[in-house]
């Protein structure tokens, strides 16, 4: 489900937080997560997003904390992107509300 973003060619490049990209992965269902070091705000930053839905960034002072959070966030993003319904789904409206709620809960769980 998760693969290196653009075959890993972004590793070592500058990321959205002006840091050096250490990890950068994309989910086949439309999400991305990136770990950077030495950005403009903090020693480590994780930026993630679900295409067309949200972008969220967290900051860390310790590499190990950032690495753990990166893995936890990947798992949570996986659950959310797999729950996004197709417009043809008969329960589309109900599932859309659940997806919106799950995104809000993600942001609260990973402040």
DRENDO-1510 file (C-alpha; in Angstrom, 1 decimal, always signed):
<recs>
REC; n; res; u; v; w
REC; 1; UNK; +0.0; +0.0; +0.0 .
REC; 2; UNK; +2.8; +2.5; +0.9 .
REC; 3; UNK; +5.6; +3.0; -1.7 .
REC; 4; UNK; +8.5; +5.4; -1.9 .
REC; 5; UNK; +7.3; +8.6; -3.4 .
REC; 6; UNK; +8.6; +9.0; -7.0 .
REC; 7; UNK; +10.8; +5.9; -6.5 .
REC; 8; UNK; +12.7; +7.5; -3.6 .
REC; 9; UNK; +14.1; +10.3; -5.7 .
REC; 10; UNK; +12.9; +12.9; -3.1 .
REC; 11; UNK; +15.2; +11.5; -0.3 .
REC; 12; UNK; +17.9; +14.1; +0.4 .
REC; 13; UNK; +15.9; +16.9; -1.3 .
REC; 14; UNK; +14.3; +19.9; +0.4 .
REC; 15; UNK; +10.8; +19.3; +1.8 .
REC; 16; UNK; +7.8; +21.5; +2.4 .
REC; 17; UNK; +9.2; +22.5; +5.8 .
REC; 18; UNK; +12.6; +23.5; +4.3 .
REC; 19; UNK; +14.3; +20.5; +5.8 .
REC; 20; UNK; +16.1; +17.5; +4.3 .
REC; 21; UNK; +13.7; +14.7; +3.4 .
REC; 22; UNK; +14.6; +11.5; +5.2 .
REC; 23; UNK; +11.4; +9.4; +4.4 .
REC; 24; UNK; +8.8; +10.1; +1.8 .
REC; 25; UNK; +6.0; +7.6; +1.0 .
REC; 26; UNK; +2.8; +7.6; -1.0 .
REC; 27; UNK; -0.3; +5.4; -0.5 .
REC; 28; UNK; -1.8; +3.9; -3.5 .
REC; 29; UNK; -5.2; +5.2; -2.4 .
REC; 30; UNK; -4.1; +8.8; -2.4 .
REC; 31; UNK; -2.1; +9.9; +0.6 .
REC; 32; UNK; +1.5; +11.0; +1.3 .
REC; 33; UNK; +3.7; +11.3; +4.3 .
REC; 34; UNK; +7.1; +12.9; +4.6 .
REC; 35; UNK; +9.7; +13.1; +7.4 .
REC; 36; UNK; +12.2; +15.9; +7.3 .
REC; 37; UNK; +15.1; +17.0; +9.5 .
REC; 38; UNK; +16.6; +20.4; +10.1 .
REC; 39; UNK; +13.6; +22.4; +8.9 .
REC; 40; UNK; +12.8; +26.0; +9.6 .
REC; 41; UNK; +10.7; +25.3; +12.7 .
REC; 42; UNK; +12.0; +22.3; +14.5 .
REC; 43; UNK; +14.7; +19.6; +14.2 .
REC; 44; UNK; +12.2; +17.1; +12.7 .
REC; 45; UNK; +8.8; +17.5; +10.9 .
REC; 46; UNK; +6.2; +15.2; +9.5 .
REC; 47; UNK; +3.9; +16.4; +6.8 .
REC; 48; UNK; +1.1; +14.2; +5.6 .
REC; 49; UNK; -1.9; +14.6; +3.5 .
REC; 50; UNK; -4.9; +12.9; +1.9 .
REC; 51; UNK; -5.2; +14.2; -1.6 .
REC; 52; UNK; -8.1; +16.5; -1.9 .
REC; 53; UNK; -9.0; +16.3; +1.8 .
REC; 54; UNK; -6.3; +17.6; +4.2 .
REC; 55; UNK; -2.7; +18.4; +4.9 .
REC; 56; UNK; -1.3; +18.1; +8.4 .
REC; 57; UNK; +2.2; +18.9; +9.9 .
REC; 58; UNK; +3.7; +18.0; +13.2 .
REC; 59; UNK; +7.0; +19.0; +14.7 .
REC; 60; UNK; +9.5; +17.1; +16.9 .
REC; 61; UNK; +12.7; +17.7; +18.8 .
REC; 62; UNK; +13.8; +14.1; +18.8 .
REC; 63; UNK; +14.4; +11.8; +15.9 .
REC; 64; UNK; +13.1; +8.6; +17.6 .
REC; 65; UNK; +9.8; +10.4; +18.5 .
REC; 66; UNK; +9.4; +11.5; +14.9 .
REC; 67; UNK; +10.1; +8.0; +13.6 .
REC; 68; UNK; +7.6; +6.4; +15.9 .
REC; 69; UNK; +5.0; +9.0; +15.1 .
REC; 70; UNK; +5.7; +8.6; +11.3 .
REC; 71; UNK; +4.8; +4.9; +11.5 .
REC; 72; UNK; +1.8; +5.5; +13.7 .
REC; 73; UNK; +0.5; +8.1; +11.4 .
REC; 74; UNK; +1.0; +5.9; +8.3 .
REC; 75; UNK; -1.2; +3.2; +9.9 .
REC; 76; UNK; -3.9; +5.7; +10.8 .
REC; 77; UNK; -3.8; +7.3; +7.3 .
REC; 78; UNK; -4.1; +3.9; +5.7 .
REC; 79; UNK; -7.4; +3.2; +7.6 .
REC; 80; UNK; -8.8; +6.6; +6.6 .
REC; 81; UNK; -8.0; +6.4; +2.9 .
REC; 82; UNK; -9.4; +2.9; +2.6 .
REC; 83; UNK; -12.6; +4.1; +4.1 .
REC; 84; UNK; -13.3; +6.9; +1.6 .
REC; 85; UNK; -16.4; +5.8; -0.4 .
REC; 86; UNK; -16.9; +5.9; -4.1 .
REC; 87; UNK; -19.8; +8.2; -5.2 .
REC; 88; UNK; -21.6; +5.1; -6.4 .
REC; 89; UNK; -21.7; +3.6; -2.9 .
REC; 90; UNK; -25.3; +3.4; -1.7 .
REC; 91; UNK; -24.2; +4.5; +1.7 .
REC; 92; UNK; -22.1; +7.4; +0.3 .
REC; 93; UNK; -23.4; +10.1; +2.6 .
REC; 94; UNK; -23.1; +8.1; +5.8 .
REC; 95; UNK; -19.6; +7.0; +4.9 .
REC; 96; UNK; -18.5; +10.5; +3.9 .
REC; 97; UNK; -19.6; +11.8; +7.4 .
REC; 98; UNK; -17.6; +8.9; +8.9 .
REC; 99; UNK; -14.5; +9.8; +6.8 .
REC; 100; UNK; -14.8; +13.5; +7.7 .
REC; 101; UNK; -15.0; +12.5; +11.4 .
REC; 102; UNK; -12.0; +10.2; +11.1 .
REC; 103; UNK; -9.9; +13.0; +9.6 .
REC; 104; UNK; -10.8; +15.2; +12.5 .
REC; 105; UNK; -10.0; +12.5; +15.0 .
REC; 106; UNK; -6.6; +12.0; +13.2 .
REC; 107; UNK; -5.7; +15.6; +13.7 .
REC; 108; UNK; -6.7; +15.5; +17.4 .
REC; 109; UNK; -4.8; +12.2; +17.9 .
REC; 110; UNK; -1.7; +13.5; +16.2 .
REC; 111; UNK; -1.5; +17.2; +17.2 .
</recs>
